[in-house]
Amino acid sequence: MKFKKLILPMMAFIFAIGLAFANVDMKTEPVVETQDYVFINGSWEGIPEQNCAQGSATCRVQFGQGGPIYDVYDEMNLSTLKNSNTTKPTVLNP
């Protein structure tokens, strides 16, 4: 009987401390990743947002030095070409 009178309150105290740390506020803000797109062989591929200044040329990227060059789109829509002030493509490392 003395065992129960001593151990049960100690266990309740230990569990209360443990549960105090187990209840964490899990509100996380969604991470919005802005990205651009390239159209490769009939499908869309997301790429990091390109910093193309406004201009009359089309923003383009190149996968690796000497790799293929693709036009950059703001959305997954062929009518949303991104403009640039240079015709030189931005080189992306694959």
N, CA, C and O atoms as a printed pandas DataFrame, in Angstrom:
     atom_number atom_name residue_name chain_id  residue_number  x_coord  y_coord  z_coord
0              1         N          MET        A               1    0.808   -1.186    0.000
1              2        CA          MET        A               1    0.000    0.000    0.000
2              3         C          MET        A               1    0.856    1.256    0.000
3              4         O          MET        A               1    0.540    2.232   -0.681
4              5         N          LYS        A               2    1.963    1.228    0.782
5              6        CA          LYS        A               2    2.845    2.387    0.818
6              7         C          LYS        A               2    3.480    2.611   -0.558
7              8         O          LYS        A               2    3.749    3.745   -0.957
8              9         N          PHE        A               3    3.710    1.517   -1.266
9             10        CA          PHE        A               3    4.285    1.613   -2.607
10            11         C          PHE        A               3    3.380    2.433   -3.522
11            12         O          PHE        A               3    3.864    3.314   -4.232
12            13         N          LYS        A               4    2.093    2.164   -3.518
13            14        CA          LYS        A               4    1.138    2.880   -4.364
14            15         C          LYS        A               4    1.024    4.332   -3.952
15            16         O          LYS        A               4    0.888    5.207   -4.807
16            17         N          LYS        A               5    1.077    4.604   -2.665
17            18        CA          LYS        A               5    0.953    5.982   -2.189
18            19         C          LYS        A               5    2.165    6.820   -2.580
19            20         O          LYS        A               5    2.053    8.035   -2.741
20            21         N          LEU        A               6    3.304    6.189   -2.732
21            22        CA          LEU        A               6    4.525    6.916   -3.087
22            23         C          LEU        A               6    4.740    6.974   -4.602
23            24         O          LEU        A               6    5.068    8.033   -5.137
24            25         N          ILE        A               7    4.562    5.867   -5.284
25            26        CA          ILE        A               7    4.880    5.771   -6.709
26            27         C          ILE        A               7    3.821    6.444   -7.585
27            28         O          ILE        A               7    4.183    7.141   -8.533
28            29         N          LEU        A               8    2.549    6.267   -7.309
29            30        CA          LEU        A               8    1.503    6.836   -8.171
30            31         C          LEU        A               8    1.581    8.354   -8.268
31            32         O          LEU        A               8    1.493    8.872   -9.382
32            33         N          PRO        A               9    1.738    9.100   -7.185
33            34        CA          PRO        A               9    1.883   10.560   -7.351
34            35         C          PRO        A               9    3.148   10.953   -8.109
35            36         O          PRO        A               9    3.142   11.923   -8.866
36            37         N          MET        A              10    4.233   10.203   -7.909
37            38        CA          MET        A              10    5.473   10.504   -8.635
38            39         C          MET        A              10    5.290   10.261  -10.132
39            40         O          MET        A              10    5.767   11.046  -10.952
40            41         N          MET        A              11    4.604    9.181  -10.489
41            42        CA          MET        A              11    4.368    8.896  -11.906
42            43         C          MET        A              11    3.452    9.946  -12.531
43            44         O          MET        A              11    3.670   10.367  -13.667
44            45         N          ALA        A              12    2.444   10.362  -11.801
45            46        CA          ALA        A              12    1.545   11.394  -12.315
46            47         C          ALA        A              12    2.307   12.696  -12.552
47            48         O          ALA        A              12    2.079   13.374  -13.553
48            49         N          PHE        A              13    3.195   13.044  -11.651
49            50        CA          PHE        A              13    4.005   14.254  -11.791
50            51         C          PHE        A              13    4.930   14.146  -13.010
51            52         O          PHE        A              13    5.048   15.106  -13.771
52            53         N          ILE        A              14    5.572   13.023  -13.204
53            54        CA          ILE        A              14    6.481   12.811  -14.341
54            55         C          ILE        A              14    5.708   12.855  -15.660
55            56         O          ILE        A              14    6.169   13.467  -16.624
56            57         N          PHE        A              15    4.526   12.206  -15.711
57            58        CA          PHE        A              15    3.722   12.239  -16.933
58            59         C          PHE        A              15    3.221   13.648  -17.242
59            60         O          PHE        A              15    3.145   14.039  -18.407
60            61         N          ALA        A              16    2.883   14.403  -16.211
61            62        CA          ALA        A              16    2.411   15.778  -16.431
62            63         C          ALA        A              16    3.514   16.636  -17.039
63            64         O          ALA        A              16    3.261   17.436  -17.940
64            65         N          ILE        A              17    4.735   16.467  -16.543
65            66        CA          ILE        A              17    5.864   17.219  -17.110
66            67         C          ILE        A              17    6.108   16.773  -18.555
67            68         O          ILE        A              17    6.338   17.614  -19.424
68            69         N          GLY        A              18    6.063   15.486  -18.820
69            70        CA          GLY        A              18    6.280   14.976  -20.175
70            71         C          GLY        A              18    5.239   15.467  -21.160
71            72         O          GLY        A              18    5.571   15.832  -22.288
72            73         N          LEU        A              19    3.984   15.478  -20.745
73            74        CA          LEU        A              19    2.922   15.943  -21.638
74            75         C          LEU        A              19    2.969   17.448  -21.865
75            76         O          LEU        A              19    2.503   17.937  -22.894
76            77         N          ALA        A              20    3.524   18.178  -20.920
77            78        CA          ALA        A              20    3.648   19.627  -21.110
78            79         C          ALA        A              20    4.561   19.938  -22.292
79            80         O          ALA        A              20    4.335   20.913  -23.008
80            81         N          PHE        A              21    5.579   19.127  -22.498
81            82        CA          PHE        A              21    6.492   19.353  -23.616
82            83         C          PHE        A              21    6.013   18.695  -24.910
83            84         O          PHE        A              21    6.484   19.047  -25.991
84            85         N          ALA        A              22    5.097   17.761  -24.811
85            86        CA          ALA        A              22    4.606   17.066  -26.002
86            87         C          ALA        A              22    3.564   17.884  -26.753
87            88         O          ALA        A              22    3.302   17.603  -27.923
88            89         N          ASN        A              23    2.969   18.872  -26.129
89            90        CA          ASN        A              23    1.933   19.679  -26.762
90            91         C          ASN        A              23    2.566   20.944  -27.331
91            92         O          ASN        A              23    2.725   21.938  -26.622
92            93         N          VAL        A              24    2.926   20.906  -28.608
93            94        CA          VAL        A              24    3.613   22.013  -29.261
94            95         C          VAL        A              24    2.672   22.666  -30.266
95            96         O          VAL        A              24    1.887   21.982  -30.922
96            97         N          ASP        A              25    2.750   23.967  -30.385
97            98        CA          ASP        A              25    1.951   24.680  -31.366
98            99         C          ASP        A              25    2.500   24.382  -32.758
99           100         O          ASP        A              25    3.640   24.734  -33.059
100          101         N          MET        A              26    1.708   23.742  -33.604
101          102        CA          MET        A              26    2.175   23.278  -34.908
102          103         C          MET        A              26    1.719   24.174  -36.056
103          104         O          MET        A              26    1.588   23.698  -37.184
104          105         N          LYS        A              27    1.477   25.447  -35.800
105          106        CA          LYS        A              27    1.058   26.346  -36.866
106          107         C          LYS        A              27    2.278   26.751  -37.689
107          108         O          LYS        A              27    3.143   27.488  -37.216
108          109         N          THR        A              28    2.334   26.266  -38.906
109          110        CA          THR        A              28    3.427   26.622  -39.797
110          111         C          THR        A              28    2.862   27.404  -40.969
111          112         O          THR        A              28    1.769   27.118  -41.459
112          113         N          GLU        A              29    3.605   28.370  -41.398
113          114        CA          GLU        A              29    3.197   29.173  -42.542
114          115         C          GLU        A              29    3.566   28.424  -43.820
115          116         O          GLU        A              29    4.669   27.885  -43.913
116          117         N          PRO        A              30    2.680   28.380  -44.795
117          118        CA          PRO        A              30    3.025   27.713  -46.045
118          119         C          PRO        A              30    4.129   28.474  -46.782
119          120         O          PRO        A              30    4.134   29.704  -46.835
120          121         N          VAL        A              31    5.048   27.715  -47.339
121          122        CA          VAL        A              31    6.149   28.308  -48.088
122          123         C          VAL        A              31    5.721   28.422  -49.544
123          124         O          VAL        A              31    5.421   27.423  -50.197
124          125         N          VAL        A              32    5.697   29.632  -50.034
125          126        CA          VAL        A              32    5.314   29.866  -51.420
126          127         C          VAL        A              32    6.590   29.969  -52.240
127          128         O          VAL        A              32    7.381   30.899  -52.081
128          129         N          GLU        A              33    6.765   29.011  -53.102
129          130        CA          GLU        A              33    7.941   29.020  -53.957
130          131         C          GLU        A              33    7.537   29.557  -55.322
131          132         O          GLU        A              33    6.760   28.936  -56.047
132          133         N          THR        A              34    8.074   30.711  -55.655
133          134        CA          THR        A              34    7.791   31.234  -56.978
134          135         C          THR        A              34    8.718   30.533  -57.963
135          136         O          THR        A              34    9.901   30.330  -57.691
136          137         N          GLN        A              35    8.176   30.180  -59.068
137          138        CA          GLN        A              35    8.998   29.518  -60.073
138          139         C          GLN        A              35    8.495   29.836  -61.461
139          140         O          GLN        A              35    7.352   30.242  -61.671
140          141         N          ASP        A              36    9.391   29.635  -62.389
141          142        CA          ASP        A              36    9.066   29.781  -63.803
142          143         C          ASP        A              36    9.036   28.385  -64.406
143          144         O          ASP        A              36    9.328   27.398  -63.730
144          145         N          TYR        A              37    8.685   28.313  -65.667
145          146        CA          TYR        A              37    8.525   27.025  -66.328
146          147         C          TYR        A              37    9.180   27.040  -67.699
147          148         O          TYR        A              37    9.281   28.084  -68.344
148          149         N          VAL        A              38    9.628   25.853  -68.140
149          150        CA          VAL        A              38   10.097   25.644  -69.508
150          151         C          VAL        A              38    9.288   24.473  -70.074
151          152         O          VAL        A              38    8.882   23.565  -69.349
152          153         N          PHE        A              39    9.071   24.522  -71.376
153          154        CA          PHE        A              39    8.309   23.487  -72.072
154          155         C          PHE        A              39    9.303   22.588  -72.793
155          156         O          PHE        A              39    9.912   22.993  -73.784
156          157         N          ILE        A              40    9.466   21.357  -72.287
157          158        CA          ILE        A              40   10.468   20.433  -72.830
158          159         C          ILE        A              40    9.769   19.171  -73.332
159          160         O          ILE        A              40    9.127   18.462  -72.557
160          161         N          ASN        A              41    9.894   18.899  -74.604
161          162        CA          ASN        A              41    9.356   17.688  -75.228
162          163         C          ASN        A              41    7.897   17.431  -74.854
163          164         O          ASN        A              41    7.526   16.301  -74.535
164          165         N          GLY        A              42    7.081   18.464  -74.893
165          166        CA          GLY        A              42    5.653   18.302  -74.652
166          167         C          GLY        A              42    5.225   18.305  -73.194
167          168         O          GLY        A              42    4.050   18.078  -72.907
168          169         N          SER        A              43    6.144   18.557  -72.263
169          170        CA          SER        A              43    5.748   18.614  -70.853
170          171         C          SER        A              43    6.422   19.812  -70.171
171          172         O          SER        A              43    7.455   20.302  -70.626
172          173         N          TRP        A              44    5.818   20.267  -69.082
173          174        CA          TRP        A              44    6.310   21.433  -68.351
174          175         C          TRP        A              44    7.270   21.004  -67.258
175          176         O          TRP        A              44    7.063   19.995  -66.583
176          177         N          GLU        A              45    8.315   21.784  -67.099
177          178        CA          GLU        A              45    9.283   21.541  -66.023
178          179         C          GLU        A              45    9.482   22.849  -65.260
179          180         O          GLU        A              45    9.753   23.890  -65.859
180          181         N          GLY        A              46    9.348   22.789  -63.942
181          182        CA          GLY        A              46    9.542   23.972  -63.115
182          183         C          GLY        A              46   11.010   24.273  -62.922
183          184         O          GLY        A              46   11.817   23.364  -62.730
184          185         N          ILE        A              47   11.356   25.539  -62.973
185          186        CA          ILE        A              47   12.727   25.996  -62.730
186          187         C          ILE        A              47   12.663   27.138  -61.718
187          188         O          ILE        A              47   11.596   27.718  -61.517
188          189         N          PRO        A              48   13.782   27.470  -61.078
189          190        CA          PRO        A              48   13.764   28.610  -60.154
190          191         C          PRO        A              48   13.370   29.900  -60.871
191          192         O          PRO        A              48   13.599   30.060  -62.070
192          193         N          GLU        A              49   12.778   30.807  -60.114
193          194        CA          GLU        A              49   12.348   32.099  -60.664
194          195         C          GLU        A              49   13.551   32.805  -61.297
195          196         O          GLU        A              49   14.599   32.952  -60.668
196          197         N          GLN        A              50   13.385   33.236  -62.544
197          198        CA          GLN        A              50   14.443   33.927  -63.278
198          199         C          GLN        A              50   14.251   35.432  -63.173
199          200         O          GLN        A              50   13.137   35.941  -63.302
200          201         N          ASN        A              51   15.340   36.128  -62.941
201          202        CA          ASN        A              51   15.306   37.579  -62.813
202          203         C          ASN        A              51   15.544   38.193  -64.191
203          204         O          ASN        A              51   16.640   38.667  -64.490
204          205         N          CYS        A              52   14.524   38.178  -65.009
205          206        CA          CYS        A              52   14.607   38.751  -66.355
206          207         C          CYS        A              52   13.995   40.144  -66.316
207          208         O          CYS        A              52   12.809   40.301  -66.024
208          209         N          ALA        A              53   14.801   41.148  -66.610
209          210        CA          ALA        A              53   14.284   42.523  -66.639
210          211         C          ALA        A              53   13.368   42.684  -67.846
211          212         O          ALA        A              53   13.551   42.020  -68.867
212          213         N          GLN        A              54   12.393   43.561  -67.724
213          214        CA          GLN        A              54   11.451   43.781  -68.818
214          215         C          GLN        A              54   12.167   44.328  -70.046
215          216         O          GLN        A              54   13.009   45.221  -69.947
216          217         N          GLY        A              55   11.824   43.790  -71.180
217          218        CA          GLY        A              55   12.408   44.223  -72.443
218          219         C          GLY        A              55   11.632   43.636  -73.600
219          220         O          GLY        A              55   10.536   43.105  -73.423
220          221         N          SER        A              56   12.206   43.736  -74.786
221          222        CA          SER        A              56   11.502   43.252  -75.973
222          223         C          SER        A              56   11.925   41.840  -76.359
223          224         O          SER        A              56   11.279   41.226  -77.209
224          225         N          ALA        A              57   12.982   41.309  -75.765
225          226        CA          ALA        A              57   13.447   39.962  -76.085
226          227         C          ALA        A              57   12.744   38.940  -75.183
227          228         O          ALA        A              57   12.118   39.306  -74.188
228          229         N          THR        A              58   12.855   37.671  -75.538
229          230        CA          THR        A              58   12.278   36.591  -74.749
230          231         C          THR        A              58   13.304   36.084  -73.748
231          232         O          THR        A              58   14.462   35.857  -74.098
232          233         N          CYS        A              59   12.878   35.907  -72.506
233          234        CA          CYS        A              59   13.757   35.357  -71.476
234          235         C          CYS        A              59   14.000   33.882  -71.797
235          236         O          CYS        A              59   13.061   33.138  -72.081
236          237         N          ARG        A              60   15.271   33.466  -71.748
237          238        CA          ARG        A              60   15.623   32.093  -72.093
238          239         C          ARG        A              60   16.626   31.550  -71.098
239          240         O          ARG        A              60   17.397   32.305  -70.506
240          241         N          VAL        A              61   16.617   30.233  -70.912
241          242        CA          VAL        A              61   17.579   29.559  -70.042
242          243         C          VAL        A              61   18.268   28.459  -70.825
243          244         O          VAL        A              61   17.749   27.947  -71.817
244          245         N          GLN        A              62   19.452   28.113  -70.347
245          246        CA          GLN        A              62   20.251   27.058  -70.968
246          247         C          GLN        A              62   20.658   26.092  -69.871
247          248         O          GLN        A              62   21.225   26.506  -68.860
248          249         N          PHE        A              63   20.372   24.798  -70.060
249          250        CA          PHE        A              63   20.728   23.788  -69.074
250          251         C          PHE        A              63   22.165   23.347  -69.272
251          252         O          PHE        A              63   22.456   22.536  -70.151
252          253         N          GLY        A              64   23.058   23.878  -68.461
253          254        CA          GLY        A              64   24.477   23.556  -68.565
254          255         C          GLY        A              64   25.140   24.349  -69.671
255          256         O          GLY        A              64   24.486   24.784  -70.619
256          257         N          GLN        A              65   26.430   24.530  -69.543
257          258        CA          GLN        A              65   27.193   25.260  -70.555
258          259         C          GLN        A              65   27.161   24.467  -71.856
259          260         O          GLN        A              65   27.596   23.316  -71.888
260          261         N          GLY        A              66   26.657   25.062  -72.916
261          262        CA          GLY        A              66   26.572   24.378  -74.213
262          263         C          GLY        A              66   25.367   23.467  -74.337
263          264         O          GLY        A              66   25.250   22.735  -75.320
264          265         N          GLY        A              67   24.464   23.493  -73.359
265          266        CA          GLY        A              67   23.274   22.635  -73.386
266          267         C          GLY        A              67   22.146   23.269  -74.178
267          268         O          GLY        A              67   22.323   24.329  -74.778
268          269         N          PRO        A              68   20.994   22.627  -74.182
269          270        CA          PRO        A              68   19.845   23.146  -74.942
270          271         C          PRO        A              68   19.297   24.438  -74.312
271          272         O          PRO        A              68   19.358   24.637  -73.099
272          273         N          ILE        A              69   18.763   25.300  -75.177
273          274        CA          ILE        A              69   18.207   26.588  -74.752
274          275         C          ILE        A              69   16.688   26.519  -74.858
275          276         O          ILE        A              69   16.143   26.071  -75.867
276          277         N          TYR        A              70   16.008   26.972  -73.796
277          278        CA          TYR        A              70   14.546   26.944  -73.756
278          279         C          TYR        A              70   14.007   28.320  -73.402
279          280         O          TYR        A              70   14.650   29.084  -72.683
280          281         N          ASP        A              71   12.810   28.631  -73.918
281          282        CA          ASP        A              71   12.113   29.858  -73.547
282          283         C          ASP        A              71   11.522   29.690  -72.155
283          284         O          ASP        A              71   11.163   28.583  -71.755
284          285         N          VAL        A              72   11.421   30.799  -71.415
285          286        CA          VAL        A              72   10.906   30.781  -70.042
286          287         C          VAL        A              72    9.480   31.327  -70.044
287          288         O          VAL        A              72    9.185   32.329  -70.696
288          289         N          TYR        A              73    8.595   30.644  -69.295
289          290        CA          TYR        A              73    7.197   31.035  -69.170
290          291         C          TYR        A              73    6.882   31.336  -67.706
291          292         O          TYR        A              73    7.414   30.688  -66.805
292          293         N          ASP        A              74    6.012   32.326  -67.473
293          294        CA          ASP        A              74    5.588   32.658  -66.112
294          295         C          ASP        A              74    4.665   31.596  -65.528
295          296         O          ASP        A              74    4.725   31.310  -64.332
296          297         N          GLU        A              75    3.828   31.023  -66.350
297          298        CA          GLU        A              75    2.881   30.000  -65.926
298          299         C          GLU        A              75    2.956   28.834  -66.896
299          300         O          GLU        A              75    3.629   28.919  -67.924
300          301         N          MET        A              76    2.274   27.751  -66.577
301          302        CA          MET        A              76    2.251   26.600  -67.475
302          303         C          MET        A              76    1.240   26.850  -68.588
303          304         O          MET        A              76    0.215   26.178  -68.702
304          305         N          ASN        A              77    1.578   27.850  -69.404
305          306        CA          ASN        A              77    0.715   28.257  -70.506
306          307         C          ASN        A              77    1.626   28.828  -71.592
307          308         O          ASN        A              77    2.445   29.704  -71.313
308          309         N          LEU        A              78    1.492   28.346  -72.812
309          310        CA          LEU        A              78    2.371   28.784  -73.887
310          311         C          LEU        A              78    2.205   30.254  -74.257
311          312         O          LEU        A              78    3.041   30.803  -74.974
312          313         N          SER        A              79    1.155   30.894  -73.788
313          314        CA          SER        A              79    0.956   32.312  -74.110
314          315         C          SER        A              79    1.534   33.241  -73.043
315          316         O          SER        A              79    1.330   34.453  -73.123
316          317         N          THR        A              80    2.245   32.713  -72.050
317          318        CA          THR        A              80    2.789   33.548  -70.972
318          319         C          THR        A              80    4.314   33.621  -71.031
319          320         O          THR        A              80    4.989   33.434  -70.019
320          321         N          LEU        A              81    4.847   33.892  -72.210
321          322        CA          LEU        A              81    6.298   34.034  -72.347
322          323         C          LEU        A              81    6.805   35.166  -71.458
323          324         O          LEU        A              81    6.155   36.203  -71.321
324          325         N          LYS        A              82    7.960   34.955  -70.863
325          326        CA          LYS        A              82    8.555   35.975  -70.003
326          327         C          LYS        A              82    9.504   36.828  -70.848
327          328         O          LYS        A              82   10.294   36.299  -71.630
328          329         N          ASN        A              83    9.421   38.134  -70.686
329          330        CA          ASN        A              83   10.261   39.054  -71.459
330          331         C          ASN        A              83   11.586   39.307  -70.762
331          332         O          ASN        A              83   11.724   39.121  -69.553
332          333         N          SER        A              84   12.561   39.738  -71.562
333          334        CA          SER        A              84   13.897   40.029  -71.055
334          335         C          SER        A              84   14.479   41.189  -71.846
335          336         O          SER        A              84   13.989   41.532  -72.922
336          337         N          ASN        A              85   15.522   41.783  -71.303
337          338        CA          ASN        A              85   16.175   42.872  -72.028
338          339         C          ASN        A              85   17.425   42.395  -72.761
339          340         O          ASN        A              85   18.137   43.202  -73.358
340          341         N          THR        A              86   17.697   41.089  -72.723
341          342        CA          THR        A              86   18.851   40.534  -73.425
342          343         C          THR        A              86   18.461   39.234  -74.123
343          344         O          THR        A              86   17.553   38.529  -73.682
344          345         N          THR        A              87   19.153   38.928  -75.212
345          346        CA          THR        A              87   18.895   37.673  -75.920
346          347         C          THR        A              87   19.776   36.542  -75.403
347          348         O          THR        A              87   19.600   35.390  -75.800
348          349         N          LYS        A              88   20.724   36.860  -74.521
349          350        CA          LYS        A              88   21.640   35.853  -73.967
350          351         C          LYS        A              88   20.904   35.024  -72.914
351          352         O          LYS        A              88   20.306   35.589  -71.998
352          353         N          PRO        A              89   20.937   33.682  -73.029
353          354        CA          PRO        A              89   20.223   32.849  -72.051
354          355         C          PRO        A              89   20.974   32.784  -70.714
355          356         O          PRO        A              89   22.196   32.926  -70.660
356          357         N          THR        A              90   20.210   32.567  -69.642
357          358        CA          THR        A              90   20.788   32.339  -68.318
358          359         C          THR        A              90   21.161   30.870  -68.217
359          360         O          THR        A              90   20.338   30.007  -68.522
360          361         N          VAL        A              91   22.378   30.568  -67.799
361          362        CA          VAL        A              91   22.847   29.187  -67.707
362          363         C          VAL        A              91   22.442   28.624  -66.343
363          364         O          VAL        A              91   22.776   29.184  -65.298
364          365         N          LEU        A              92   21.719   27.511  -66.377
365          366        CA          LEU        A              92   21.330   26.794  -65.159
366          367         C          LEU        A              92   22.137   25.517  -65.066
367          368         O          LEU        A              92   22.341   24.833  -66.069
368          369         N          ASN        A              93   22.597   25.192  -63.873
369          370        CA          ASN        A              93   23.310   23.937  -63.681
370          371         C          ASN        A              93   22.296   22.825  -63.478
371          372         O          ASN        A              93   21.435   22.925  -62.603
372          373         N          PRO        A              94   22.384   21.761  -64.278
373          374        CA          PRO        A              94   21.388   20.676  -64.179
374          375         C          PRO        A              94   21.519   19.893  -62.893
375          376         O          PRO        A              94   20.757   18.954  -62.663
